[in-house]
Amino acid sequence: MDSAEGWRSILENWPAAIPKKGIVVTTYQESIPFQNFLLSSSVVMFERDKPDSLGARKVMLSYSAICAIKLTDPVELARYQVMGFQPST
């Protein structure tokens, strides 16, 4: 599985109990805070809570342009196991 498929899988299977909120880091080295997102087969649309310097509130980004997603809510680490993450053994 390449990274684009990995990001798509994580975003498609995002649990309702975890807020759709964080910061997406792009391969363009831009950090984009978001409060929600919508998915299509090849692109994700992130919604900002505040406009950027050009006034944009939404960003469409290909899955392959995602480098990292930073999570800002103080959710206990164990709750992310439903997303496929497991503790090390």
C-alpha angles and dihedrals in degrees: 000000000000123000094260090057090046093053091045091052093049093049094044091051098042106146118239090230092064117070115245090233135117144084123296116208114207132209083246086067093246122138113214120189112214138186100190142357143205126209137219129174095272108010137049122209114213120199118215122211090219129028119257122240090283094048098256117147098177131050126195111206133174115239089240090060092061113102100169143346117219116202117216103185117094094238117158111259093236091064090068091066089090086066090060099267116135133189116256117256 
